[in-house]
Amino acid sequence: MDDQTAAGAGGPEALPEPARADPIAGELVTETFEYDGGRQVTVYVPPDPPEAVVFAGDGQRISKWGGYLEAADVPSTMIVGVHGLTDEMPRLQEYSPVFDEERFAAHERFFVEDIGRWARSRFGVALPAERTAVFGVSAGGELALALGLRHPDVYGAVFSSSPGAGYKPTGEMPSWIPRVYLVAGTLEPFFHDNATRWAVALRGAGADVVMSERVASHGEALWRGEFPLMVAWAFGR
């Protein structure tokens, strides 16, 4: 599916309906850090030694999707979920570099450096960039794109679902771009346009891009349905 629209020539496809392991065989581990007065990180630890790791914004939600990976034919994958803020404006300031550069930079250091170092120490996971992805949904999709483009030595793949429009592609792209998997629904035209804009710009810069289009609205059903497909695309077997 590299460098193409995942839906293919026939146009947008219906939402996938992934199976989910319930209860999960893995475990969820939550710890609180000093950042911003106390920020939690929840990690889905798979039952088998991880072969890949996904660092995610809005981790209070996405870390719980490990059951979908357990039920899918994908490599054992750890999810390191950094919790996001519930108030929308502060969340945007952390997730998109265009609103508050200082706040974004502080969260970037926490997410990339502090949590990356903690995950290596706490769980013994020290995987190369080609086995590491950054993932986000909605405003978190902007975060994933921004961190992936700024840190391609850390994240070899970017999973961006329904990205917002605060952070947009510019005329100049970095010379080193990770692989990027975008998804958006036809029933969320604002976010679909944003994802398409990124797909066009990244392909123009020579990046390896998938743009998946689904008959779906803005929400978790779209994002969690595509998640196992993203992991399979990035990490295979």
C-alpha positions as CSV (number, residue, x, y, z in Angstrom):
1,M,0.0,0.0,0.0
2,D,3.0,2.3,-0.1
3,D,2.6,5.7,-1.7
4,Q,-1.0,5.3,-2.6
5,T,-4.6,5.7,-1.5
6,A,-5.4,2.7,0.7
7,A,-9.0,2.7,-0.5
8,G,-7.8,2.1,-4.1
9,A,-9.3,3.0,-7.4
10,G,-12.9,2.2,-6.3
11,G,-13.0,5.1,-4.0
12,P,-13.5,5.4,-0.2
13,E,-14.2,2.2,1.6
14,A,-16.5,1.3,4.6
15,L,-15.0,1.3,8.1
16,P,-13.1,-1.8,9.0
17,E,-14.6,-3.7,12.0
18,P,-11.6,-5.0,13.9
19,A,-11.9,-7.9,16.3
20,R,-10.9,-7.1,19.9
21,A,-9.4,-9.4,22.6
22,D,-11.5,-9.1,25.7
23,P,-10.1,-9.4,28.2
24,I,-6.7,-8.5,27.0
25,A,-3.7,-10.8,27.6
26,G,-1.4,-7.9,28.1
27,E,-1.5,-5.3,30.9
28,L,-2.0,-1.6,31.4
29,V,0.6,0.3,33.4
30,T,0.0,3.9,34.5
31,E,2.5,6.3,36.0
32,T,2.4,10.0,36.9
33,F,5.2,12.4,36.0
34,E,6.0,15.9,37.3
35,Y,5.5,17.5,33.9
36,D,2.9,20.3,34.0
37,G,1.9,19.7,37.6
38,G,1.4,15.9,37.1
39,R,0.9,14.2,33.8
40,Q,0.0,10.5,33.5
41,V,1.3,8.0,30.9
42,T,-0.5,4.7,30.3
43,V,1.4,1.9,28.6
44,Y,-0.2,-1.2,27.0
45,V,2.4,-3.9,27.6
46,P,1.7,-6.8,25.2
47,P,1.9,-10.4,26.5
48,D,4.9,-11.2,24.3
49,P,8.2,-9.3,24.1
50,P,7.5,-6.2,21.9
51,E,8.8,-6.1,18.4
52,A,7.5,-2.6,17.8
53,V,6.4,0.4,19.9
54,V,3.9,3.2,19.2
55,F,4.1,6.5,21.1
56,A,0.7,8.2,21.2
57,G,-0.9,11.4,22.2
58,D,-4.3,11.3,24.0
59,G,-2.9,8.2,25.7
60,Q,-5.7,7.8,28.2
61,R,-7.7,6.7,25.1
62,I,-5.3,5.0,22.7
63,S,-3.4,2.9,25.2
64,K,-6.7,0.9,25.7
65,W,-6.6,-0.2,22.0
66,G,-4.1,-3.0,22.7
67,G,-6.9,-5.5,22.5
68,Y,-7.4,-4.7,18.8
69,L,-3.7,-5.4,18.2
70,E,-3.9,-8.7,20.1
71,A,-6.8,-9.9,17.9
72,A,-5.0,-8.7,14.6
73,D,-2.2,-10.4,12.7
74,V,0.4,-7.9,13.7
75,P,3.7,-8.1,15.5
76,S,3.7,-7.7,19.3
77,T,3.4,-4.0,19.8
78,M,3.7,-1.8,22.9
79,I,1.6,1.4,23.1
80,V,3.1,4.2,25.2
81,G,0.2,6.6,25.7
82,V,1.0,10.1,27.0
83,H,-2.3,11.5,28.4
84,G,-3.7,14.6,26.7
85,L,-5.4,17.6,28.3
86,T,-9.2,17.7,28.3
87,D,-9.5,21.5,27.8
88,E,-9.3,22.0,24.0
89,M,-7.2,25.2,23.8
90,P,-4.3,24.0,26.1
91,R,-4.4,20.7,24.2
92,L,-4.0,22.5,20.9
93,Q,-1.1,24.5,22.3
94,E,0.7,21.3,23.2
95,Y,-0.2,19.4,20.1
96,S,0.4,22.0,17.3
97,P,3.5,24.2,17.1
98,V,1.6,27.1,15.6
99,F,-0.4,28.2,18.6
100,D,2.2,28.5,21.4
101,E,5.8,27.6,20.5
102,E,7.0,27.6,24.1
103,R,4.3,25.3,25.3
104,F,4.6,23.0,22.3
105,A,8.4,22.8,22.8
106,A,8.0,21.9,26.5
107,H,5.6,19.1,25.7
108,E,7.8,17.9,22.8
109,R,10.7,17.5,25.1
110,F,8.6,15.6,27.6
111,F,7.1,13.3,25.0
112,V,10.2,12.6,22.9
113,E,13.0,12.8,25.4
114,D,11.6,12.1,28.9
115,I,9.0,9.5,28.0
116,G,11.3,7.9,25.5
117,R,14.0,7.5,28.0
118,W,11.6,6.3,30.7
119,A,10.1,3.7,28.4
120,R,13.6,2.3,27.6
121,S,14.5,2.1,31.3
122,R,11.1,1.0,32.7
123,F,10.3,-1.7,30.1
124,G,13.6,-2.4,28.6
125,V,12.4,-1.4,25.1
126,A,15.1,0.1,23.0
127,L,13.9,-0.4,19.4
128,P,15.3,1.4,16.3
129,A,13.3,4.0,14.5
130,E,12.1,1.6,11.9
131,R,10.3,-0.3,14.7
132,T,8.9,2.9,16.3
133,A,5.9,5.0,15.4
134,V,4.2,8.1,16.7
135,F,0.4,8.2,16.5
136,G,-2.3,10.8,17.1
137,V,-6.0,11.5,16.3
138,S,-7.6,14.8,15.4
139,A,-5.3,17.5,17.0
140,G,-3.1,14.6,18.0
141,G,-2.8,13.9,14.3
142,E,-1.0,17.2,14.0
143,L,1.2,16.2,16.9
144,A,2.2,13.0,15.2
145,L,3.1,14.8,12.0
146,A,5.0,17.5,13.8
147,L,7.0,15.1,16.0
148,G,7.6,12.7,13.1
149,L,9.0,15.4,10.8
150,R,11.1,16.9,13.6
151,H,12.5,13.6,14.9
152,P,12.8,11.1,12.0
153,D,15.7,9.5,13.8
154,V,13.3,8.5,16.6
155,Y,10.1,7.7,14.8
156,G,10.4,5.8,11.5
157,A,6.6,5.9,10.9
158,V,3.8,8.5,11.5
159,F,0.2,7.5,12.0
160,S,-2.0,10.5,11.6
161,S,-5.8,10.1,11.9
162,S,-8.1,13.0,10.9
163,P,-5.4,15.7,11.5
164,G,-6.5,19.3,12.3
165,A,-5.5,22.3,10.3
166,G,-3.4,24.3,12.7
167,Y,-0.2,22.7,11.6
168,K,0.0,22.6,7.8
169,P,2.7,21.6,5.3
170,T,5.0,24.4,4.2
171,G,6.9,24.8,0.9
172,E,10.0,23.3,2.4
173,M,10.0,19.8,3.7
174,P,12.9,18.2,5.7
175,S,15.3,16.1,3.6
176,W,14.6,13.0,5.8
177,I,10.9,12.1,6.2
178,P,9.5,9.1,8.0
179,R,6.9,6.9,6.4
180,V,3.4,8.3,6.9
181,Y,0.0,6.7,7.1
182,L,-2.9,9.1,7.0
183,V,-6.6,8.3,7.4
184,A,-9.7,10.5,7.2
185,G,-13.4,10.0,6.6
186,T,-15.5,11.3,3.8
187,L,-18.1,12.5,6.3
188,E,-15.6,14.8,8.1
189,P,-14.7,17.1,5.1
190,F,-12.6,19.6,7.1
191,F,-10.3,16.8,8.4
192,H,-10.4,14.9,5.1
193,D,-9.1,18.1,3.4
194,N,-6.3,18.4,6.0
195,A,-5.2,14.8,5.5
196,T,-5.3,15.1,1.7
197,R,-3.2,18.3,1.9
198,W,-0.6,16.5,3.9
199,A,-0.6,13.5,1.6
200,V,-0.1,15.7,-1.5
201,A,2.7,17.7,0.1
202,L,4.5,14.6,1.5
203,R,4.3,12.7,-1.8
204,G,5.7,15.8,-3.5
205,A,8.7,15.7,-1.2
206,G,9.2,12.0,-2.1
207,A,7.9,10.5,1.1
208,D,6.4,7.0,1.4
209,V,2.7,7.8,2.1
210,V,-0.6,6.0,2.5
211,M,-3.8,8.0,2.4
212,S,-6.7,5.9,3.6
213,E,-10.2,7.2,2.9
214,R,-13.2,5.7,4.7
215,V,-16.9,6.4,4.6
216,A,-16.9,7.7,8.2
217,S,-17.4,10.7,10.4
218,H,-15.0,12.2,13.0
219,G,-14.6,9.8,15.9
220,E,-13.1,6.8,17.6
221,A,-14.8,4.2,15.4
222,L,-12.7,5.5,12.4
223,W,-9.5,5.8,14.4
224,R,-9.5,2.5,16.2
225,G,-10.7,0.6,13.2
226,E,-7.7,1.8,11.2
227,F,-5.1,1.4,13.9
228,P,-4.3,-2.3,13.4
229,L,-4.0,-1.7,9.7
230,M,-1.5,1.1,10.4
231,V,0.6,-1.2,12.7
232,A,0.5,-4.0,10.1
233,W,1.6,-1.6,7.3
234,A,4.5,-0.1,9.4
235,F,5.8,-3.3,11.0
236,G,4.5,-6.2,9.0
237,R,5.3,-9.6,10.6
